[in-house]
């Protein structure tokens, strides 16, 4: 038998209600509905009653006729209004059966019954029995509770009537014995007493979760059991959707708080939250006070006092947080915050009024114990050599060079078992990876940041190493307080990983280097050695995407116009959401056609073709995955290899600073691994917690809850309030402020991906026609190349790694090995390999090189040494009083700034066409191409 859950009413509509029933063989289907209803059909209760039961009842009333012999006579004697009424039929009274000569099961109407008792013809007969009246004598009236019974004394009760009378009597007696239920007003008083105690004696925040609120009331007072359910029943939940009912439950919780506040004005937790939210949203003081008069908010002055209280108590909450987590691992985020609501255009009086703040955020993980600063054989977490170029080169040569022969896409195919599946839902989630708004529904556990704590939020631009030392000293003071309270000296024995951007990494690293080199003479506190700076994966991802997008802007602009129209303008530095969208569409469009394109071009060494293959098959998927997929999945091996690959990309594209940042991370990881330091196991097993996302999420909350008119002190105060509110899992904003879930429909996304595929197929057609026409146009240190398909001249960094090594792939022979073992012609075979870098080798020649491209390894080794030597010169520079910052502002380090007004909704507003047939036709055309040999 089918499960009711999968049955559907044949009249599936908004009227459907009740259990689904099957029309059985014994069901009497009304003749009027035989065309609508058939046996075996499934109907809900509503339609079953409507088309079967009610219709049969109606037909019965139509077909039944009064059996009284004088029915027509009595009907004609009635007035006009009674004639039009359809008389209801009753069983004939036993006293009238004989005088009317009818059967016992006959039915007559009430009109005929009344007229019979008045008709002289029947009254004069001997068989006629008059109806027995109910006497109004008080002796025959019995009252039981609120019920009144007329007792008859002239006839006997039947057994059935007597049993019914006894049943009614016992039911009423039982009702009388039940104690009277307390009134609604008493329940409100009891609820008010509970809420007052929670707020003013137990210092609890308002509870906005309906289940938690109901449980709290019923646990505190048994008289309130069912009280919230009664209120909920009054919302008519049976006629509403689950989403509406959940919303109504939240409204009922707020209603309970309002009712309690009318009973006792000191119950104002909800109204305080409302007032605080309104002030944050920029509502005027007079508006807040007006809502206070309506009973919906506290006054503006009360809001200010509450915020000041939270701000004043912040330091105590920091100490308590550290004390509670002292046995767990801490990790630190330090970042600069710009008040982007302020003007940045110069005026006659000032160049700008942007405020620069520093966010110092401490995180802990309840499942990870603190990390010792020393290994079991007394090896320090800090490499005494500093950044070890030889160690990096050794590991890249032995482990990673052979892997760099393949594109990232090919390598990623081998990691599928460790990563999330490629589905529409996951792709949509990846489109929001660089949107740090805490209101977004995806990854709410990460966005909630319940295990983080704001140490301080101060007005202090981070420029020099001294600035970072000063800011980290605030953290040291907190741990000093714990030490004075007889707690373990965390800073002397344990490591605090510091996840930060490039300025944070290089400045803290400089302080550590100088402290290790000069000791106390450096003027740097010893506690700085408890920090270990690690480059933030979020910043790596952001900078790689932006750098890639700006370098290949000519390509992405062509695609952008093809997808969204020539009139759409693509800026040089779009929002991260736009970059994300275009990169994802490009890669998804490429995956659909990858095999047919590679089959057609074979082992072509053409520079323009290799450039676009390296972009689509290597660079784009690498920048998309390194943080969003590999890091967040906790897949350490894949992430480490991707850091090597991303450094190669940064180096080729000559990305200042970030061609050094990954090298520091690699040096540390290789050092920890070779010495089996305990931090490496924590890093491998808990990779996602070493994240700079937390500080970006915090900055997003500040942006959403501050306005241009806020002063410095108000912004600092708001930051501390945001930190305090995060500990409440059911806070006001989470309960009532709408969350966001930006999505693109599956149909629209599929259309855009297929249109991207068509663009790429057309582009590769043109590249195929231009094979061999890419020309080098100068002999500078960084030469330019002419790309015939794009009709532009580009810097050599746009081409794959091989063209940047100084040993370009040969045009007159296939194998680029210095000592080729085989005949060198341009024909290709199964033993011929073109590497991702662009160099080509015979398989035998590559085996002799241990599968390493000799030209690329030489280039990478040289630049590793060059970059690290340059970096060490910075790190060993002694501190000065008025020194210049080590890091120039490149306008790339602030993840939060959006310099234009592009948004996905505007771009996609007219994307609604179908492209399936066009894609299938062109794809089949490419399938029919024979493989060529270049």
C-alpha angles and dihedrals in degrees: 000000000000119000113249089231092069097041116106126199113247088231094051103185144121089279093065113116137156135020120336113247133191119231102238131207092256095053113112106230113204114246091232092060103041090112091054102038129050134173115269092032120130117233133176118234092260096055093038090057093042100049102029117020099032094041092050089049091050093049091049091054090050094047097044116091129191110260096208110123092225097044095118092045093052090044093054091049091055122093121262097262093053091049091060093053119095103235118226116230126230134187111272112257112249092237090063100046096088099041092049095041094228134143120261092248094050120123128216133180125252090246091061092045092054094045092048090061088053100041110106090209091065098034091061095054120101093228094058115113119192119226114265109244123222104246118230093211108135091226088067095050117091123188121200111180107310092338124096123204127193107215118207119218102176097067136032123256116243119238092254093050092048093051091049091050091051091048092051091048094052092046093053092046090053090051091051090052093055113096116245113267116243116259128253091253091055091051091052090050091051091048091049091052091053095047092047090053092048093051104038105026104030095031092226124160121236115281112229099174107099096215093048091046093050092047091049092054096045093046092051096048127013090206087070094057106126093009095115090042090056090053090048092050088057090064090069093238096179091072096047136076123256091251092053092046091052090050091049091052090057090049090051090053090054089045090055090053091049092050090049092049090054088053092045120015092203091070094087106133094117093043090051091053090049092049092048092049092048092050091049090051090056098257112162122252092244091054092051091049090049090054087049089058088053090051095246100107144017120250122277090250090056090051091052092049092049093050091048090052093052091047093050092050094049097097091052091052089051091054092047091049093053092044093052093049100037092119093051132078116271126202128185138222120197119178143153119249124201119202094233093183089073125088117268096182115101121247133190090269104039142009093230142331100220114143119220117210134179120224116206109188125179121201132190135188117217091208100053126071121220118283119241117234090224134050124234090270091050097259112156122234088236117077107234089216091055112216105010112211094179091054091051093048092048093053094043090051095047101036115016112031094075089049091052088064088076125062117252089249092059092046092047091056087066091055099054093112091061097047138066119272121263102252135146091252093052092046090053090050091052090055089066097046093109094043105095097185107137090212092071111107098220117095092004091166089061093040094051091066092196092161096054129093131197108232092185144333109204140170098252127122112223108228113127137039089252089059091056093046090052092050095047088049087069088063091047090055091056092053090045088060089053090049091053088053089062093261120141116278097251095182094057097051109024141057126238110199109217112210109199147138125271097281090050092048098048096042096047089043089053091052091050092047093050092046091052091045102042103019116202090347088073090069089230119128117251090234090073088079090068089069123082112189116218124184111249113249090215091059091047090053094046096047093045092052094046093046093048092047094050094045093051096034090128090062097042091047091056090050092045093054091045091053102039107019137274092268092063112098121217111202123217091248110027126180116286090247090059093046089048093051095049094045092049093047091048093052096043090048090049093051091058093058103024098108097048092048095049090046092054097047096040113177096347114159094195108144096223093048092047090049093057093041091052090049096048101034100035121013102040098047089043094056091043095051108034095085107009096051114011100038097039091046089057091234098152099180092052092044093050092051089047091053088057090049093046090052089053088052093048090048094050093046089046093233105183116235094358089071083069106033097074090048091062090052092047092049091053095046094049090047094049091046095050091049096039092234112182092238091070093062091049089050093049096046099039105030099146094063092063087080136137090200092097095066092046090052089050091051090050090055090051092051091050093049102042132070136201094263094059116114125223092262092049092052092049090047091049091052090056091047091052089052092050094047093053092075091065108084092196100040124163095261094048090051101043111013111090116248120222129233108176110197142166116220116256091240094051093046092050090049093052092048093051092046088052088052091053090050091051093047090052090047092051090049089059092044089052090054090050098048109145095016098099107113136192107229104190143018101229125136086266104028125202127233131206114230108204097196094051092034093222139110115240138188114258089247088075090065122076122279095270093067090051096054096073090246104088120199108271119255096200101046137033106225116065096192113127089227105033114189098200139055110285115226131137095250117112132222139169088276094056116096129189108198125217090254090061099251116123129214141177108244092243092051092050091049090058088055092052088251091296123130101235095204095050093044091053090049094047094045091051093051094045089059093042095050095045093048089052091048094048090055087059095045095051094048107117118240118264131193097242104019126157117252116268090225124056118219106255096175088239102094100073107084093188105059119102112189099189140038100243117136133176094237092061093044094050099039095109101032103117109117130120118239104167098111094047091050094048092050095050093042090054089050090056091047089059094056114107117233112261131210117221 
